[in-house]
Structure formats: structure tokens, C-alpha cells
Amino acid sequence: DLTLLLDVEVRRGLERIQQRADADRLERERAAFYERVRAGYMKIAASEPDRVVLIDANQDFEQVAQEIRKTVDVF
């Protein structure tokens, strides 16, 4: 199995949320919530490096898509 973890810095993720029209309940959480969630996912990625591949989602959409395609093609 392969799991792609699209990792984005909390600040950058919050900026992206603000650009959308309607935020849902989870999107209205504070930064500390997202820091904890991100840390949890990073812990999983570190404990299962053969299964979880980190993708830098701080990049623009096309760069992220290209990195995903490259990773999946190798898999």
C-alpha cells in the first residue's frame, strides 16, 4: 500500500482556507488544532516510511500534482 501525505505548513493552509467562500466547522478551528493534527500525521509518516510518502503541498497546484504523479509512477 501507498499513502501520500500532502504536508502543508499550518500558516499556509489557513491562508488557503481564507481564500474560499464558506468554511466548515473543522476549517474554523484555531492554528493550535492544526499543529496537533499535523504533528500526528508526521508521527505516522515517521513510523511507516515504507508506506507513507510526504508530498510538499506548500508548492503551487501544478508542482504538487507533478510530485504526486512522479511518486505514483515509481510505486
DSSP file (Angstrom, degrees, kcal/mol; ACC not computed):
  #  RESIDUE AA STRUCTURE BP1 BP2  ACC     N-H-->O    O-->H-N    N-H-->O    O-->H-N    TCO  KAPPA ALPHA  PHI   PSI    X-CA   Y-CA   Z-CA
    1    1 A D              0   0    0      0, 0.0     2,-0.4     0, 0.0     0, 0.0   0.000 360.0 360.0 360.0 153.5    0.0    0.0    0.0
    2    2 A L        -     0   0    0      2,-0.0     2,-0.5    50,-0.0    50,-0.2  -0.997 360.0-169.1-130.7 130.6    1.0    3.6   -0.6
    3    3 A T  E     -a   52   0A   0     48,-3.0    50,-2.8    -2,-0.4     2,-0.6  -0.984   9.8-153.5-119.6 125.5   -0.2    6.6    1.4
    4    4 A L  E     -a   53   0A   0     -2,-0.5     2,-0.7    48,-0.2    50,-0.2  -0.876   6.3-159.7 -97.8 122.7    0.5   10.1    0.1
    5    5 A L  E     -a   54   0A   0     48,-2.8    50,-3.1    -2,-0.6     2,-1.1  -0.895   5.9-153.2-104.9 108.5    0.7   12.7    2.9
    6    6 A L  E     -a   55   0A   0     -2,-0.7     2,-0.5    48,-0.2    50,-0.2  -0.708  19.1-162.1 -83.1 102.0    0.1   16.2    1.4
    7    7 A D  E     +a   56   0A   0     48,-2.7    50,-2.7    -2,-1.1    51,-0.5  -0.760  15.6 171.0 -95.9 123.9    2.0   18.3    4.0
    8    8 A V        -     0   0    0     -2,-0.5    48,-0.0    49,-0.2    50,-0.0  -0.989  38.9-106.7-129.9 139.8    1.3   22.0    4.2
    9    9 A E     >  -     0   0    0     -2,-0.4     4,-2.6     1,-0.1     5,-0.2  -0.358  32.3-120.8 -60.7 143.9    2.5   24.4    6.8
   10   10 A V  H  > S+     0   0    0      1,-0.2     4,-2.7     2,-0.2     5,-0.2   0.909 111.9  52.5 -56.3 -46.0   -0.3   25.5    9.1
   11   11 A R  H  > S+     0   0    0      1,-0.2     4,-1.9     2,-0.2    -1,-0.2   0.920 111.6  46.4 -57.0 -45.2    0.0   29.1    8.2
   12   12 A R  H  > S+     0   0    0      1,-0.2     4,-2.0     2,-0.2    -1,-0.2   0.898 111.5  51.7 -66.0 -41.2   -0.2   28.4    4.5
   13   13 A G  H  X S+     0   0    0     -4,-2.6     4,-2.1     1,-0.2    -2,-0.2   0.903 108.8  50.3 -62.6 -41.6   -3.1   26.1    5.0
   14   14 A L  H  X S+     0   0    0     -4,-2.7     4,-2.1     1,-0.2    -1,-0.2   0.875 107.7  54.0 -65.4 -36.9   -5.0   28.7    6.9
   15   15 A E  H  X S+     0   0    0     -4,-1.9     4,-0.9    -5,-0.2    -1,-0.2   0.910 108.9  49.0 -61.7 -41.2   -4.3   31.3    4.2
   16   16 A R  H  < S+     0   0    0     -4,-2.0     4,-0.5     1,-0.2     3,-0.5   0.891 108.7  52.7 -66.3 -39.4   -5.8   28.9    1.6
   17   17 A I  H >< S+     0   0    0     -4,-2.1     3,-1.5     1,-0.2    -1,-0.2   0.916 105.3  55.0 -61.2 -42.8   -8.9   28.3    3.8
   18   18 A Q  H 3< S+     0   0    0     -4,-2.1    -1,-0.2     1,-0.3    -2,-0.2   0.749  99.3  62.3 -64.2 -23.5   -9.5   32.1    4.0
   19   19 A Q  T 3< S+     0   0    0     -4,-0.9    -1,-0.3    -3,-0.5    -2,-0.2   0.660  92.0  81.4 -76.7 -15.4   -9.5   32.3    0.2
   20   20 A R  S <  S-     0   0    0     -3,-1.5     3,-0.1    -4,-0.5    -3,-0.0  -0.537  81.8-127.1 -90.2 159.9  -12.5   30.1    0.0
   21   21 A A  S    S+     0   0    0      1,-0.2     2,-0.5    -2,-0.2    -1,-0.1   0.972  87.4  31.6 -71.8 -57.6  -16.1   31.4    0.5
   22   22 A D        -     0   0    0      0, 0.0     2,-0.4     0, 0.0    -1,-0.2  -0.911  65.8-158.8-115.2 122.1  -17.5   29.1    3.1
   23   23 A A        -     0   0    0     -2,-0.5     2,-0.1    -3,-0.1    -5,-0.0  -0.792  14.0-143.0 -95.0 137.7  -15.5   27.4    5.9
   24   24 A D     >  -     0   0    0     -2,-0.4     4,-0.9     1,-0.0    -1,-0.0  -0.241  38.7 -82.7 -87.7-175.1  -17.0   24.4    7.6
   25   25 A R  T >4 S+     0   0    0      1,-0.2     3,-0.8     2,-0.2     4,-0.1   0.900 129.5  45.4 -57.3 -46.3  -16.7   23.5   11.3
   26   26 A L  G >4 S+     0   0    0      1,-0.2     3,-1.5     2,-0.2    -1,-0.2   0.865 108.3  57.0 -67.6 -35.3  -13.2   22.0   11.0
   27   27 A E  G 34 S+     0   0    0      1,-0.3    -1,-0.2   -10,-0.0    -2,-0.2   0.654  99.9  60.4 -71.2 -13.8  -11.9   24.8    8.9
   28   28 A R  G << S+     0   0    0     -4,-0.9    -1,-0.3    -3,-0.8    -2,-0.2   0.387  81.1 115.5 -92.8   3.5  -12.9   27.3   11.6
   29   29 A E  S <  S-     0   0    0     -3,-1.5     2,-0.1     1,-0.1    -3,-0.0  -0.245  71.8-101.4 -68.2 161.5  -10.5   25.7   14.2
   30   30 A R    >>  -     0   0    0      1,-0.1     4,-1.3     4,-0.0     3,-0.8  -0.350  32.6-103.1 -80.7 164.8   -7.6   27.6   15.6
   31   31 A A  H 3> S+     0   0    0      1,-0.2     4,-2.3     2,-0.2     5,-0.2   0.842 117.9  63.0 -57.8 -37.1   -4.0   27.1   14.4
   32   32 A A  H 3> S+     0   0    0      1,-0.2     4,-2.0     2,-0.2    -1,-0.2   0.867 100.1  54.0 -59.4 -36.6   -3.1   25.1   17.5
   33   33 A F  H <> S+     0   0    0     -3,-0.8     4,-2.3     1,-0.2    -1,-0.2   0.941 109.9  46.4 -60.5 -48.1   -5.6   22.4   16.4
   34   34 A Y  H  X S+     0   0    0     -4,-1.3     4,-2.8     1,-0.2    -2,-0.2   0.841 108.2  56.4 -66.4 -33.7   -4.0   22.1   13.0
   35   35 A E  H  X S+     0   0    0     -4,-2.3     4,-2.4     2,-0.2    -1,-0.2   0.919 109.5  46.5 -62.4 -43.1   -0.5   22.0   14.6
   36   36 A R  H  X S+     0   0    0     -4,-2.0     4,-2.0     2,-0.2    -2,-0.2   0.917 113.5  48.1 -65.6 -43.4   -1.6   19.0   16.7
   37   37 A V  H  X S+     0   0    0     -4,-2.3     4,-2.2     2,-0.2    -2,-0.2   0.938 112.6  48.5 -62.5 -46.8   -3.2   17.3   13.7
   38   38 A R  H  X S+     0   0    0     -4,-2.8     4,-2.5     1,-0.2    -2,-0.2   0.914 109.7  52.3 -60.5 -43.4   -0.1   17.9   11.5
   39   39 A A  H  X S+     0   0    0     -4,-2.4     4,-2.0     1,-0.2    -1,-0.2   0.886 107.9  52.6 -60.6 -39.0    2.2   16.5   14.2
   40   40 A G  H  X S+     0   0    0     -4,-2.0     4,-1.9     2,-0.2    -1,-0.2   0.921 110.8  45.8 -62.9 -44.7    0.1   13.4   14.5
   41   41 A Y  H  X S+     0   0    0     -4,-2.2     4,-2.5     1,-0.2    -2,-0.2   0.884 111.0  52.8 -66.4 -38.0    0.3   12.8   10.7
   42   42 A M  H  X S+     0   0    0     -4,-2.5     4,-2.3     2,-0.2    -1,-0.2   0.866 106.8  53.5 -65.2 -34.8    4.1   13.4   10.8
   43   43 A K  H  X S+     0   0    0     -4,-2.0     4,-1.9     2,-0.2    -1,-0.2   0.917 109.4  48.0 -64.7 -43.1    4.4   10.9   13.5
   44   44 A I  H  X S+     0   0    0     -4,-1.9     4,-1.4     1,-0.2    -2,-0.2   0.935 111.4  50.6 -61.4 -46.3    2.6    8.3   11.4
   45   45 A A  H  < S+     0   0    0     -4,-2.5     3,-0.3     1,-0.2     7,-0.3   0.894 110.9  48.7 -59.9 -40.8    4.8    9.1    8.4
   46   46 A A  H  < S+     0   0    0     -4,-2.3    -1,-0.2     1,-0.2    -2,-0.2   0.840 112.2  48.4 -68.8 -32.9    8.0    8.7   10.5
   47   47 A S  H  < S+     0   0    0     -4,-1.9    -1,-0.2     1,-0.2    -2,-0.2   0.668 121.1  35.0 -82.6 -15.9    6.8    5.4   11.9
   48   48 A E    >X  +     0   0    0     -4,-1.4     4,-2.7    -3,-0.3     3,-1.3  -0.432  65.2 154.7-134.1  60.9    5.9    4.0    8.5
   49   49 A P  T 34 S+     0   0    0      0, 0.0    -1,-0.1     0, 0.0    -2,-0.1   0.734  72.7  59.1 -65.7 -22.2    8.4    5.4    6.0
   50   50 A D  T 34 S+     0   0    0      1,-0.1     3,-0.1    -3,-0.1    -5,-0.0   0.733 118.4  29.8 -76.4 -20.8    7.9    2.4    3.6
   51   51 A R  T <4 S+     0   0    0     -3,-1.3   -48,-3.0     1,-0.1     2,-0.5   0.779 111.3  64.4-105.6 -36.7    4.2    3.2    3.2
   52   52 A V  E  <  -a    3   0A   0     -4,-2.7     2,-0.5    -7,-0.3   -48,-0.2  -0.812  58.3-170.0-102.4 124.7    3.8    6.9    3.7
   53   53 A V  E     -a    4   0A   0    -50,-2.8   -48,-2.8    -2,-0.5     2,-0.4  -0.955  18.7-135.6-112.9 125.3    5.4    9.4    1.3
   54   54 A L  E     -a    5   0A   0     -2,-0.5     2,-0.5   -50,-0.2   -48,-0.2  -0.645  16.4-164.5 -80.5 131.6    5.4   13.1    2.2
   55   55 A I  E     -a    6   0A   0    -50,-3.1   -48,-2.7    -2,-0.4     2,-1.1  -0.977  23.8-125.4-115.3 126.9    4.5   15.5   -0.6
   56   56 A D  E >   +a    7   0A   0     -2,-0.5     3,-0.8   -50,-0.2   -48,-0.2  -0.598  30.3 178.7 -74.1 101.3    5.3   19.2   -0.1
   57   57 A A  T 3   +     0   0    0    -50,-2.7   -49,-0.2    -2,-1.1    -1,-0.2   0.288  63.4  87.4 -90.3  10.0    1.9   20.8   -0.5
   58   58 A N  T 3  S+     0   0    0    -51,-0.5    -1,-0.2     2,-0.0   -50,-0.1   0.658  76.7  86.3 -76.3 -15.6    3.3   24.3    0.2
   59   59 A Q  S <  S-     0   0    0     -3,-0.8     2,-0.0     1,-0.2     0, 0.0  -0.164  96.1 -81.6 -74.8 173.1    4.0   24.4   -3.6
   60   60 A D     >  -     0   0    0      1,-0.1     4,-2.2     4,-0.0     3,-0.4  -0.319  48.8 -96.8 -74.6 166.7    1.6   25.5   -6.2
   61   61 A F  H  > S+     0   0    0      1,-0.2     4,-2.8     2,-0.2     5,-0.2   0.864 121.1  50.5 -52.9 -47.3   -1.0   23.1   -7.5
   62   62 A E  H  > S+     0   0    0      1,-0.2     4,-2.3     2,-0.2    -1,-0.2   0.886 110.7  49.0 -63.9 -39.5    0.9   22.0  -10.6
   63   63 A Q  H  > S+     0   0    0     -3,-0.4     4,-2.2     2,-0.2    -1,-0.2   0.907 112.5  48.1 -66.5 -41.0    4.1   21.3   -8.7
   64   64 A V  H  X S+     0   0    0     -4,-2.2     4,-2.4     2,-0.2    -2,-0.2   0.935 112.0  49.6 -63.5 -46.2    2.2   19.2   -6.2
   65   65 A A  H  X S+     0   0    0     -4,-2.8     4,-2.6     1,-0.2    -2,-0.2   0.898 110.6  50.5 -60.3 -41.3    0.4   17.3   -8.9
   66   66 A Q  H  X S+     0   0    0     -4,-2.3     4,-2.5     2,-0.2    -1,-0.2   0.908 110.2  49.1 -63.6 -42.6    3.7   16.6  -10.7
   67   67 A E  H  X S+     0   0    0     -4,-2.2     4,-2.2     2,-0.2    -2,-0.2   0.885 111.2  50.4 -65.2 -38.5    5.3   15.3   -7.5
   68   68 A I  H  X S+     0   0    0     -4,-2.4     4,-2.7     2,-0.2     5,-0.3   0.948 111.0  48.3 -63.6 -48.6    2.2   13.0   -6.9
   69   69 A R  H  X S+     0   0    0     -4,-2.6     4,-2.6     1,-0.2    -2,-0.2   0.919 111.9  49.8 -58.1 -44.4    2.4   11.6  -10.4
   70   70 A K  H  X S+     0   0    0     -4,-2.5     4,-1.7     1,-0.2    -1,-0.2   0.915 112.6  46.9 -61.6 -43.9    6.1   11.0  -10.1
   71   71 A T  H  X S+     0   0    0     -4,-2.2     4,-1.5     1,-0.2    -2,-0.2   0.917 114.1  46.5 -65.3 -44.4    5.7    9.2   -6.8
   72   72 A V  H  < S+     0   0    0     -4,-2.7    -2,-0.2     1,-0.2    -1,-0.2   0.885 109.1  55.3 -67.8 -38.6    2.8    7.1   -8.0
   73   73 A D  H  < S+     0   0    0     -4,-2.6    -1,-0.2    -5,-0.3    -2,-0.2   0.886 108.7  47.9 -61.6 -38.8    4.7    6.2  -11.2
   74   74 A V  H  <        0   0    0     -4,-1.7    -1,-0.2     1,-0.3    -2,-0.2   0.839 360.0 360.0 -69.6 -33.2    7.6    4.9   -9.2
   75   75 A F     <        0   0    0     -4,-1.5    -1,-0.3    -5,-0.2    -2,-0.2   0.493 360.0 360.0 -66.1 360.0    5.3    2.9   -7.0
